[in-house]
Amino acid sequence: MLSRDDLREHLVYTRIAGDVATPRENNLDHYSSLANGDPYYMLGLTYDQPWPYRDVLALMAKSAGVISDPGHRWGQDTIDPDLTIDAIDAMAERIASVLSRDNPRVLFATGHPTGLLAIHMPLARLCAERGALLVTPGEGWTYAGSSFGRPRGIRYMESVAMLDDRGGFVHTHDAAPMRHMLGELDGEKPDLVIADHGWAGAAAEAGVPTVAFADSNDPGLFVGEAEGKIDVVVPLDDNVLPRYYAPLTERLVTQVTRAL
């Protein structure tokens, strides 16, 4: 496992954190949309209080490390690599606490299979090796989940749920698949959901203990964390080359193992 300093350097070099690829204007547009109550950016969550635009920006500066200056409206934005590492360690502690129970039920899902699947799959293998039951509800369920009107469905790879569109795993913010999955479990909620995007938001909204990964332009999950609905949110760029996540994943797996 890389030292903290070496991992920080890796995160910055690969742009998982530091100067990230998501432009400032995209971040601010999403923060404004969330403040205006756009359900797409709420990622399946509802909130206990209003979140004005400036409050969302302040939260994202605190939780993800974006630039706090509201006058900075264009160009480069950032994720603080130390916040990423701190959240990875906090997530590891939360996962370990669940794995310390007898036969815990854990559910994995990702809306960013081209990137975050590289983290989810090794973590799912670790949970299974440590005695967790990886629940896989809803496999094969389809719905009209695309702007093209084509049906999309839930499909699993190594017990990680993703959305399938005619044989290809696709990016989604949609909360509907997770809502269906939890409904199919008929009240037997998982002990933990490890997810991102709407998969994480819908689980947290249903009262399921949830840890999540989120990019700097996905403020909805960070608001959910601030309101206590999500246990931990790890800030990171969610679409770099999959192999770049390996050192981060190694730290997460190692820290879970050490905590058990």
FENSUL-V547743 format. One record per pair of residues at least 12 apart in sequence whose ideal C-beta (glycine too) atoms are under 7 Angstrom apart, sorted by the first residue. I is the first residue (numbers start at 1). J is the second residue. D is the distance in Angstrom with one decimal. If there is no record, write none. Layout:
((I,J,D) (I,J,D))
//
This chain:
((1,250,5.4) (1,251,5.6) (1,254,4.7) (2,247,5.0) (2,251,6.9) (4,85,6.1) (7,85,6.1) (7,247,5.6) (7,248,7.0) (7,251,6.1) (8,81,4.6) (8,82,6.7) (8,85,6.6) (10,247,5.1) (11,81,4.2) (11,84,5.9) (12,81,5.7) (14,240,5.7) (14,244,4.1) (15,237,5.9) (15,240,6.2) (16,236,5.1) (16,237,5.1) (16,240,5.6) (16,244,6.2) (16,248,6.7) (17,79,4.2) (17,80,6.7) (17,81,3.8) (17,84,4.7) (17,236,6.2) (18,78,6.4) (18,79,6.8) (18,81,5.8) (19,76,5.5) (19,78,5.9) (20,77,6.5) (20,78,6.5) (20,79,5.2) (20,216,6.2) (20,237,4.7) (21,237,6.1) (22,77,6.3) (22,215,6.2) (22,216,5.4) (22,217,5.0) (22,237,6.7) (23,75,6.9) (23,77,6.7) (24,72,6.2) (24,73,6.5) (24,74,5.7) (24,75,5.4) (24,76,6.4) (24,77,4.2) (25,73,6.5) (25,74,5.4) (26,217,5.3) (27,66,6.1) (27,77,5.2) (27,216,5.4) (27,217,4.9) (28,73,6.2) (30,217,4.6) (30,219,6.2) (31,53,5.9) (31,56,4.4) (31,57,5.6) (31,60,6.6) (31,219,5.4) (32,53,5.3) (34,51,6.7) (34,56,5.7) (34,219,5.2) (34,220,5.9) (35,51,5.8) (35,52,5.6) (35,53,4.1) (35,56,5.4) (40,173,6.2) (41,219,6.9) (41,220,5.4) (42,201,6.9) (42,220,4.9) (43,173,6.0) (43,175,6.3) (43,197,5.9) (43,198,4.7) (43,201,3.5) (43,218,6.8) (43,220,3.9) (43,221,6.0) (44,175,2.8) (44,178,6.8) (44,198,4.6) (44,201,3.3) (44,202,3.6) (44,205,5.4) (45,201,4.5) (45,204,6.3) (45,205,5.1) (45,220,5.8) (45,224,4.8) (45,229,6.4) (46,205,6.4) (47,223,6.0) (47,227,6.0) (48,227,5.4) (51,223,5.7) (54,70,6.3) (56,219,5.4) (56,223,7.0) (57,70,6.0) (59,222,5.9) (59,223,6.6) (59,226,5.7) (60,216,6.7) (60,219,5.6) (60,222,6.2) (63,83,6.9) (63,222,4.7) (63,225,6.8) (63,233,7.0) (63,235,6.6) (64,79,5.5) (64,83,6.4) (64,216,5.1) (64,222,6.4) (64,235,3.7) (65,78,5.8) (65,79,5.1) (65,80,2.5) (65,83,4.9) (65,235,6.6) (66,78,6.0) (66,79,7.0) (66,216,5.3) (77,216,6.1) (79,216,5.4) (79,235,5.1) (79,236,6.5) (79,237,6.8) (83,235,5.6) (84,234,6.2) (84,235,5.6) (84,236,5.4) (87,232,5.8) (87,233,6.6) (87,234,4.1) (87,235,6.4) (88,234,5.7) (88,248,6.4) (88,251,5.8) (88,252,5.3) (89,255,5.7) (90,232,4.7) (91,211,4.9) (91,232,4.5) (91,234,5.9) (91,252,6.6) (92,252,5.5) (92,255,3.4) (92,256,4.6) (92,259,6.1) (93,259,5.6) (94,211,5.4) (94,231,5.2) (94,232,5.6) (95,192,6.9) (95,211,6.9) (95,256,5.1) (96,256,4.9) (96,259,3.5) (96,260,5.2) (98,191,5.2) (98,192,4.5) (99,127,6.4) (99,130,4.7) (99,132,6.0) (99,260,6.0) (100,260,6.2) (101,191,6.7) (103,131,6.3) (103,133,6.0) (104,132,5.0) (104,191,4.3) (104,192,6.8) (105,133,5.0) (105,135,5.2) (105,190,4.6) (105,191,5.0) (106,127,5.0) (106,132,4.6) (106,134,5.8) (106,190,6.0) (106,191,6.5) (106,192,5.1) (106,194,6.7) (107,135,5.0) (107,190,4.3) (107,193,4.8) (108,120,5.1) (108,124,4.9) (108,134,6.7) (108,159,6.1) (108,160,4.4) (108,161,6.6) (108,194,5.2) (108,195,6.8) (109,160,6.7) (109,161,3.9) (109,178,6.4) (109,195,4.4) (109,199,3.8) (110,160,6.1) (110,162,5.9) (110,195,6.6) (110,196,5.6) (110,199,6.9) (111,171,6.2) (111,172,4.5) (111,173,6.1) (111,196,5.6) (111,197,3.3) (111,198,6.2) (111,199,5.7) (112,171,5.9) (112,196,6.0) (112,197,6.7) (112,238,4.7) (112,239,6.1) (113,162,4.8) (113,169,3.9) (114,239,6.3) (115,238,5.2) (115,239,4.4) (115,240,6.2) (115,242,6.1) (116,196,5.7) (116,213,5.7) (116,238,5.5) (117,160,6.4) (118,242,3.7) (118,245,4.7) (118,249,6.8) (119,213,6.9) (119,245,5.2) (119,248,7.0) (119,249,4.9) (120,160,4.6) (120,194,6.9) (121,158,5.1) (121,160,5.9) (122,249,5.3) (122,253,5.9) (123,194,6.5) (123,252,6.4) (123,253,6.5) (124,158,5.9) (124,159,5.1) (124,160,5.6) (125,158,6.9) (126,253,5.3) (126,256,6.3) (130,260,6.6) (134,159,3.8) (135,185,6.9) (135,190,5.7) (136,156,5.2) (136,159,5.7) (137,181,4.4) (137,184,4.2) (137,185,5.2) (138,154,4.5) (138,177,6.8) (138,180,5.3) (138,181,4.1) (138,184,5.2) (139,154,5.7) (139,155,6.6) (139,156,5.7) (140,153,6.1) (140,154,6.8) (141,153,6.0) (141,154,5.1) (141,180,5.6) (143,176,6.1) (145,163,6.6) (145,172,7.0) (145,174,5.7) (145,176,6.5) (146,165,6.3) (150,165,6.4) (150,166,6.8) (152,164,6.4) (152,165,4.9) (152,170,6.8) (154,177,5.4) (154,181,6.9) (161,181,6.9) (163,177,6.1) (172,197,6.5) (172,198,6.7) (173,197,4.9) (173,198,5.0) (174,198,4.9) (175,198,3.6) (175,201,5.5) (175,202,3.8) (177,199,6.8) (178,198,6.5) (178,199,4.6) (178,202,3.7) (178,203,5.5) (179,202,5.0) (182,203,6.8) (182,206,5.2) (182,208,6.9) (189,208,5.0) (190,208,5.9) (191,209,6.6) (192,209,5.1) (193,208,5.2) (193,210,4.6) (194,211,5.6) (195,210,6.7) (195,212,5.8) (196,212,5.5) (196,213,4.5) (196,214,6.3) (196,238,6.6) (197,218,6.9) (200,212,3.8) (200,221,5.8) (200,230,6.7) (201,220,6.0) (201,221,6.2) (201,224,6.3) (204,224,5.3) (204,229,4.4) (204,230,4.7) (205,229,6.8) (209,231,6.0) (210,230,5.1) (210,231,6.3) (211,231,5.3) (211,232,4.5) (212,230,5.7) (212,233,5.0) (213,234,4.9) (213,236,6.1) (213,238,6.2) (214,233,5.1) (214,235,6.4) (215,236,6.9) (215,237,5.9) (215,238,4.5) (216,235,6.5) (221,233,5.0))
//
